Amino acid sequence: MHVTISTDSYPDKHYQGWIGYISPSAEFTPKSVETTEVRSDLVYQVRVFTCDTRNELRLGMPATVTIPLDQSPPPANRNNMTTCDKS
């Protein structure tokens, strides 16, 4: 799934990326999740990859990842993996 990444450090820049991993189980349940109606608010670990050719993004840098919910996930197949253009 393709995503858009933004950071406070570079507020005018948006980076393109993709989701490489979503944990099959919730990391923790926030205190606000107490009823079945709000169980969709569980927190899951997600690994996002990006082609940051300028090396502006750093490990541990806070970022906001926007996931368009109207896209279908690609089939789980190594031939469909997204790669970075090295040019």
Phi and psi in degrees as GROMACS dihedral restraints (atoms count N, CA, C in turn):
[ dihedral_restraints ]
;  ai    aj    ak    al  type     phi  dphi    fc
    3     4     5     6     1   -84.3    20    10
    4     5     6     7     1   144.3    20    10
    6     7     8     9     1  -135.5    20    10
    7     8     9    10     1   165.3    20    10
    9    10    11    12     1  -116.9    20    10
   10    11    12    13     1   134.9    20    10
   12    13    14    15     1  -117.8    20    10
   13    14    15    16     1   135.1    20    10
   15    16    17    18     1  -135.2    20    10
   16    17    18    19     1   155.1    20    10
   18    19    20    21     1  -134.1    20    10
   19    20    21    22     1   160.2    20    10
   21    22    23    24     1   -70.4    20    10
   22    23    24    25     1   -29.1    20    10
   24    25    26    27     1   -66.6    20    10
   25    26    27    28     1   -33.8    20    10
   27    28    29    30     1  -130.1    20    10
   28    29    30    31     1    72.3    20    10
   30    31    32    33     1   -63.8    20    10
   31    32    33    34     1   -22.9    20    10
   33    34    35    36     1   -93.0    20    10
   34    35    36    37     1     0.3    20    10
   36    37    38    39     1  -110.4    20    10
   37    38    39    40     1   142.5    20    10
   39    40    41    42     1  -126.3    20    10
   40    41    42    43     1   131.8    20    10
   42    43    44    45     1  -106.7    20    10
   43    44    45    46     1   145.1    20    10
   45    46    47    48     1   -94.8    20    10
   46    47    48    49     1   144.6    20    10
   48    49    50    51     1  -156.8    20    10
   49    50    51    52     1  -169.7    20    10
   51    52    53    54     1  -149.8    20    10
   52    53    54    55     1   154.8    20    10
   54    55    56    57     1   -84.7    20    10
   55    56    57    58     1   124.6    20    10
   57    58    59    60     1  -102.7    20    10
   58    59    60    61     1   -17.3    20    10
   60    61    62    63     1  -160.7    20    10
   61    62    63    64     1   138.1    20    10
   63    64    65    66     1  -129.5    20    10
   64    65    66    67     1   126.5    20    10
   66    67    68    69     1   -62.0    20    10
   67    68    69    70     1   139.3    20    10
   69    70    71    72     1   -75.2    20    10
   70    71    72    73     1   -11.9    20    10
   72    73    74    75     1  -132.4    20    10
   73    74    75    76     1   153.4    20    10
   75    76    77    78     1   -68.0    20    10
   76    77    78    79     1   142.8    20    10
   78    79    80    81     1   -72.7    20    10
   79    80    81    82     1   -45.4    20    10
   81    82    83    84     1  -161.2    20    10
   82    83    84    85     1   164.5    20    10
   84    85    86    87     1  -107.4    20    10
   85    86    87    88     1   117.2    20    10
   87    88    89    90     1   -60.4    20    10
   88    89    90    91     1   153.1    20    10
   90    91    92    93     1   -57.0    20    10
   91    92    93    94     1   -26.4    20    10
   93    94    95    96     1   -73.2    20    10
   94    95    96    97     1   -10.4    20    10
   96    97    98    99     1   -96.8    20    10
   97    98    99   100     1    95.5    20    10
   99   100   101   102     1  -125.6    20    10
  100   101   102   103     1   -13.7    20    10
  102   103   104   105     1  -124.3    20    10
  103   104   105   106     1   162.3    20    10
  105   106   107   108     1   -64.6    20    10
  106   107   108   109     1   -24.6    20    10
  108   109   110   111     1   -68.5    20    10
  109   110   111   112     1   -26.7    20    10
  111   112   113   114     1  -112.9    20    10
  112   113   114   115     1    19.9    20    10
  114   115   116   117     1   -65.9    20    10
  115   116   117   118     1   -16.9    20    10
  117   118   119   120     1   -70.0    20    10
  118   119   120   121     1    -7.4    20    10
  120   121   122   123     1   -88.8    20    10
  121   122   123   124     1    13.8    20    10
  123   124   125   126     1   -64.5    20    10
  124   125   126   127     1   154.4    20    10
  126   127   128   129     1  -103.5    20    10
  127   128   129   130     1   125.9    20    10
  129   130   131   132     1  -119.6    20    10
  130   131   132   133     1   143.5    20    10
  132   133   134   135     1   -73.6    20    10
  133   134   135   136     1   132.8    20    10
  135   136   137   138     1  -130.6    20    10
  136   137   138   139     1   133.7    20    10
  138   139   140   141     1  -104.7    20    10
  139   140   141   142     1   122.5    20    10
  141   142   143   144     1  -114.3    20    10
  142   143   144   145     1   135.1    20    10
  144   145   146   147     1  -112.0    20    10
  145   146   147   148     1   148.5    20    10
  147   148   149   150     1  -145.0    20    10
  148   149   150   151     1   157.0    20    10
  150   151   152   153     1  -101.4    20    10
  151   152   153   154     1    86.7    20    10
  153   154   155   156     1   -97.9    20    10
  154   155   156   157     1    85.5    20    10
  156   157   158   159     1   -68.4    20    10
  157   158   159   160     1   -17.7    20    10
  159   160   161   162     1   -95.6    20    10
  160   161   162   163     1     0.6    20    10
  162   163   164   165     1    54.6    20    10
  163   164   165   166     1    41.5    20    10
  165   166   167   168     1   -83.9    20    10
  166   167   168   169     1   -28.2    20    10
  168   169   170   171     1   -85.3    20    10
  169   170   171   172     1   141.8    20    10
  171   172   173   174     1  -125.7    20    10
  172   173   174   175     1   149.1    20    10
  174   175   176   177     1   -58.2    20    10
  175   176   177   178     1   129.3    20    10
  177   178   179   180     1    88.0    20    10
  178   179   180   181     1    -4.9    20    10
  180   181   182   183     1   -70.2    20    10
  181   182   183   184     1   127.8    20    10
  183   184   185   186     1   -61.4    20    10
  184   185   186   187     1   137.5    20    10
  186   187   188   189     1  -146.3    20    10
  187   188   189   190     1   155.9    20    10
  189   190   191   192     1  -110.0    20    10
  190   191   192   193     1   126.4    20    10
  192   193   194   195     1  -111.2    20    10
  193   194   195   196     1   124.1    20    10
  195   196   197   198     1  -103.1    20    10
  196   197   198   199     1   122.8    20    10
  198   199   200   201     1  -110.5    20    10
  199   200   201   202     1   110.6    20    10
  201   202   203   204     1   -66.3    20    10
  202   203   204   205     1   122.2    20    10
  204   205   206   207     1   -82.5    20    10
  205   206   207   208     1    -3.4    20    10
  207   208   209   210     1   -92.0    20    10
  208   209   210   211     1     9.2    20    10
  210   211   212   213     1  -105.6    20    10
  211   212   213   214     1   150.2    20    10
  213   214   215   216     1   -90.5    20    10
  214   215   216   217     1   142.0    20    10
  216   217   218   219     1   -69.3    20    10
  217   218   219   220     1   144.5    20    10
  219   220   221   222     1   -70.0    20    10
  220   221   222   223     1   157.2    20    10
  222   223   224   225     1   -60.6    20    10
  223   224   225   226     1   146.5    20    10
  225   226   227   228     1   -73.5    20    10
  226   227   228   229     1    91.8    20    10
  228   229   230   231     1  -150.6    20    10
  229   230   231   232     1   127.9    20    10
  231   232   233   234     1   -60.7    20    10
  232   233   234   235     1   -24.0    20    10
  234   235   236   237     1   -71.0    20    10
  235   236   237   238     1   -16.6    20    10
  237   238   239   240     1   -99.5    20    10
  238   239   240   241     1    11.2    20    10
  240   241   242   243     1   -67.5    20    10
  241   242   243   244     1   141.4    20    10
  243   244   245   246     1   -80.9    20    10
  244   245   246   247     1   138.9    20    10
  246   247   248   249     1  -128.2    20    10
  247   248   249   250     1   163.0    20    10
  249   250   251   252     1   -89.7    20    10
  250   251   252   253     1   141.6    20    10
  252   253   254   255     1   -78.8    20    10
  253   254   255   256     1   118.8    20    10
  255   256   257   258     1   -85.5    20    10
  256   257   258   259     1     7.2    20    10
